[in-house]
Amino acid sequence: MSSFLKSVITMLVMLSFGAMSIVPGQEPNQQRPRRVNTSPEQSAAVPAKQGPSAVQEVDDGDVVRVDTQLVSVPAVVTSAGGRPLAGLRNENFVLFENGQQQKITDFATTEAPFEIAILLDTSGSTRADLALIREAAASFVDALRPGDRVSIIGFGTGRQGRQTGPRVDVLSTLTDDRKVLREAIANLGTSSGTPFYDALERIADVVFQDPPRDESRGRRAIVALTDGVDSTSNTEFQSARTKLLRAGVASYFIQVNTEDFVEDRLLKSCEDDGRLTLSDKQLQRYRKIFLPRSRPEDFVDFCQMGQFERMQISRELYNLARREMNDLAKVSGGTNFMAASLQDARAAFARVATEIGTQYSLGYYPTNKARDGKFRAIRVEVQGLKDKPVVRAREGYYAPKS
């Protein structure tokens, strides 16, 4: 057998057993690692950590590496009496995913900067108090620390997509320039409708579309001043909720009580200039959620409805909004603050600023590498303290899908 033929046979045998790979410009006994990247949708689930630790080795001869997702967990720790506890360190925290302890690889103290999207609802009953909303938002921005970056989002009226009507306005992208933020607040307009769900999704898709800076990783939040009752969105709440959770955004809501104002005007005659009506989207949302077996044509003409029916629908939609905001705040690691009126909004914003200033951020790479899209529960405990503290943290996340 010729030496050339022997070389060919030897090479084929080695290839068949995976003992080598041939790459132009490489010696036969060298292995070049291959990197398997996540899809854009998976990368958006949780901000990926940059650098060598973003790569997870697998048992395949150190050849194939898979980028894993960093899960960020905001956490607030208080004493039993509610006093925020500062000065904790990484070793004070123990974190579990679905009951399995995880290694905390990223840790940010309460001093690390934040990225915050402020959503200001200037629709419905709040339109007459635009000056109060501007004042409250400006005082909140002033209360934040140097280095915190803020985006201002409001509602306006005009063209959005192919339709004309209430729209979401991103008045300022993330910036720490206080002059730019004050100008954005001054440009805040009003709207005849409430595209609340559209705004939540827009914040996830636009404001937080880029990975966070290293110093802000795991420290992103939305602060929304609203009654939470959507009237015009094309987006559904569950879609916006999922996107915000996958982006690792903690949700804080200042819930303004507008129910009495709205109900009083819903009961007025349709010929009265001071009346309000429920939109077609609100009526159909109510039907689908609360009366799914009813006929769509029975929920089309608001003016043909009786006062009792109008009142019932309004109350159910307000209760729905409160449940949705409470749910999103709890599962994301944020919280809710109540404002009986817009006069109370400034004090509520101050409480949110204090809350954000006492938040820690924990990050880990899950030991469960399955990309099954399932919800995974998170539990955070604090150890090494004399008294038992109270911990409020993100309650879980959805794993990315393959």
C-alpha positions, 0 to 999 in steps of 0.5 A: 500500500502506498504511503499516500493511501495509508495517510488517507485511510488514517485520516478517515479513521480519525475523523470517524471517531471525532479525534480531530477536525481539519480547518484551513490554516490549522495543524491537524492536532489542534481543535478550534472551539465552536460557539453556539449563540443564542437567538435575539429573542433569547438574548432579550430575555435577561441581559447577558453578561459580557466576558469569559464568564458568559460562556458555559462549558459542556462535556464535549472535549471542551469544544462546544461552548454555549452562551448562558443567560444571566438572571438578575434579581432585585432585592430589598431587605428590611428589618422586621419593623420595615427599616431598610438594611444597608451594608450587606455583602454577597455572602449574606445572600442565598438564592434558590431557583425551583428549590435548587441553590444557585451561585451568585456571580453578580452582586450590586450594592445599594450604591450602584446606579439605576436605569429607570423608565418613568411612565406618566399617565396623562389621560382621562381624569388626570388631564386637568392636573398636568401641572401636578404630574409635571411637578411630581415627576420633576421632584422624583428625578431630582431625588435620584442619585448622580449616575442614575439614568432616566427615560420619560414616557407619556401619552399624546394624541396623533398618529401611531402606526396606521391609526390616529388617536392616543399614542405612546410618546418616548419623550427622552431615552435613558440619560443622566442629563437632568436638563434634558429630563426637565425639558422632556417633562415640560413637553409632556402632553395629554391624551384622550385615551390610555394605551397603558399596555402599549406603553409597557411593551414599548418600554421593554422593546425600546427603552430597554432594548440594549443590554445594560451597562456593567454598573447598572446590570440587574438594576432596571425599573419602570415607575408608572403613575397611573390608574392602570385602566387601559382603554386603547391598546393593541397589546394585551397585558400578558404580552407586555408582562412577559416582555418586562419580566424577560428584560429583568425590569422591576415594576413600581406603580403609583396607583392613582385613584380615579374611579369615583371621577370616572364613574360619575361621568360614565353615568351621564347621558351620552348627550352631556358634554361632561360624560365619559364613555367606555371604548370599544376595546374596553367593552370587548376586553370586559366581555372576553374576560368576564363573560366569554360566552356572551355575544360580541354584538351585545358589547358594542354600543355604550350609549344603549347600556343601562347605568347599572351595566356601565357601573358594573363594567367600570368596577370590574375593569378597575379591579382588573387593573389593580390585580394586574399592577399588583401581580407585575410588581410582586413577581418582578421585585417591585412594589405598589404605592397608593395615591388617593389623588394627584396631590399625593403623587409627589409623596408617593414618588419620594417613597419610590425613590427611597425604595430604589435607593435601598435595592440590592441586585443579585445575578446568577447563571442557572444550573438548569440549562433547559430552554423550555420557556417555563416559569422558574420560581426564585427565592432569596434568603439572607443569612448572618444577621442577628435579627431575622430580616424581611426580603422582597425579591423578584419571584421568578422568570421565564426561561428562554425558548430554543 
